[in-house]
Amino acid sequence: MPGSAIPSAPSARVASGLLIRSFVQVLAVDPGFDPRHVLNGQPQLAGHSLFAR
């Protein structure tokens, strides 16, 4: 194991903890609408596609 990998382990743990904490805070934010009543769709014109296949 390289010698530089051991000192980077604590900083990786701190970074992952901050990432998890930020993700939990983002999930707690009120989106301003009720996402249960959102409709999603992909309109297509005759003979055309929005995404090339």
C-alpha positions as CSV (number, residue, x, y, z in Angstrom):
1,M,0.0,0.0,0.0
2,P,1.5,3.4,-0.9
3,G,2.3,5.7,1.9
4,S,0.1,8.4,0.6
5,A,-3.0,6.3,0.8
6,I,-3.0,6.1,4.6
7,P,-3.1,9.9,5.2
8,S,-5.9,10.4,2.6
9,A,-8.3,7.9,4.3
10,P,-9.4,10.4,7.1
11,S,-10.1,13.1,4.5
12,A,-12.1,10.7,2.4
13,R,-14.2,9.8,5.4
14,V,-14.8,13.5,6.2
15,A,-15.7,14.2,2.5
16,S,-18.1,11.3,2.4
17,G,-19.8,12.4,5.7
18,L,-20.2,15.9,4.3
19,L,-21.7,14.5,1.1
20,I,-24.2,12.4,3.0
21,R,-25.2,15.3,5.2
22,S,-25.7,17.5,2.3
23,F,-27.8,14.9,0.5
24,V,-30.0,14.5,3.6
25,Q,-30.5,18.3,3.7
26,V,-31.5,18.4,0.1
27,L,-34.1,15.8,0.6
28,A,-35.6,17.8,3.5
29,V,-36.1,20.9,1.3
30,D,-39.8,21.6,0.3
31,P,-39.9,21.6,-3.5
32,G,-42.8,24.0,-3.5
33,F,-45.3,21.6,-5.2
34,D,-46.8,18.2,-4.6
35,P,-44.6,15.8,-6.7
36,R,-47.3,13.1,-6.5
37,H,-49.4,15.1,-9.0
38,V,-46.8,15.7,-11.6
39,L,-47.2,14.3,-15.1
40,N,-44.2,13.5,-17.3
41,G,-44.3,12.7,-20.9
42,Q,-42.3,12.8,-24.2
43,P,-44.2,14.2,-27.1
44,Q,-43.3,12.9,-30.6
45,L,-44.1,14.4,-34.0
46,A,-45.2,12.1,-36.8
47,G,-42.0,10.6,-38.3
48,H,-39.7,12.5,-36.0
49,S,-38.0,11.6,-32.8
50,L,-36.4,13.9,-30.2
51,F,-33.6,11.4,-29.7
52,A,-31.6,9.9,-32.5
53,R,-31.6,6.1,-32.5
